[in-house]
Amino acid sequence: MVKIAVIYHSVTGTTKQLANSVTAGASSVEGIEVIEVEILGADIIEGRFKNLALLEQLKDVDAMIFGSPTFMGSVSAQFKAFADATGELWAEKAWSDKVAAGFTIGSNLSGDQLHTLQYLQIFANQHGMLWASLDIPGNCDPQKRNRLGAQSGLIAHSKDGILNEIDLNTAHYLGQRVAHIVKKFAR
Ligand SMILES: Cc1cc2nc3c(=O)[nH]c(=O)nc-3n(C[C@H](O)[C@H](O)[C@H](O)COP(=O)(O)O)c2cc1C
């Protein structure tokens, strides 16, 4: 069984909704087991991410899909605390060759969400992971997915906490895409 983890942080629940859609998309592919892992404020003690059990859960997955809200043009402090806690795993090359992808949301249409995706990509590449893009050409999809046109991953937007259906559909697709890629590698 091929295993994918969806790891995210969310304060008001919009990133969580995207994470749920990513999980549903990945789970819809046969032969895929998905675990959804939420980074919580309580995991962070005196500024350091301390949930070692969460890190342990990620050891034997084949792919990770990272999600964070865009806060001040980057990932949330909580997501960064999680990332900084992976230093030992980095030294051991524990995540090398795993597939990675990412998603984010902001309340502005162009609120620097791309920088958040770029951070997630660099984080994955720090670990020697293989970054999976979003292969839906913006504005060319019959179902209008990837409405904001990023190809590095999913950028979503909500002004009022209500998710756009198209963003949720794009998140579903991103989960499916990573599942198909990982299955190809497994073959
Ligand atoms: C401290 C803070 C900083 C934010 N910075 C940005 C930003 O740089 N760009 C943007 O588009 N939205 C920004 N937002 C809006 C959030 O990204 C948006 O509300 C998002 O949906 C929150 O995700 P969540 O519901 O998963 O917590 C910011 C919100 C907060 C609280």
The ligand as a Gaussian input file, in Angstrom:
#p B3LYP/6-31G(d) Opt

LIG

0 1
 C       -1.409000      37.357000      10.743000
 C       -2.062000      37.173000       9.406000
 C       -1.363000      37.442000       8.257000
 C       -1.968000      37.277000       6.997000
 N       -1.231000      37.528000       5.878000
 C       -1.789000      37.341000       4.663000
 C       -1.031000      37.569000       3.488000
 O        0.154000      37.883000       3.520000
 N       -1.648000      37.393000       2.292000
 C       -2.973000      37.038000       2.192000
 O       -3.487000      36.916000       1.078000
 N       -3.706000      36.787000       3.310000
 C       -3.145000      36.919000       4.530000
 N       -3.868000      36.634000       5.667000
 C       -5.217000      36.042000       5.547000
 C       -5.174000      34.505000       5.724000
 O       -4.230000      33.920000       4.882000
 C       -6.551000      33.914000       5.409000
 O       -7.489000      34.428000       6.319000
 C       -6.563000      32.399000       5.438000
 O       -7.761000      31.943000       4.852000
 C       -6.408000      31.841000       6.852000
 O       -6.232000      30.447000       6.793000
 P       -6.866000      29.458000       7.907000
 O       -8.380000      29.624000       7.826000
 O       -6.429000      28.103000       7.514000
 O       -6.330000      29.881000       9.237000
 C       -3.301000      36.829000       6.924000
 C       -4.018000      36.564000       8.097000
 C       -3.416000      36.733000       9.331000
 C       -4.187000      36.415000      10.585000

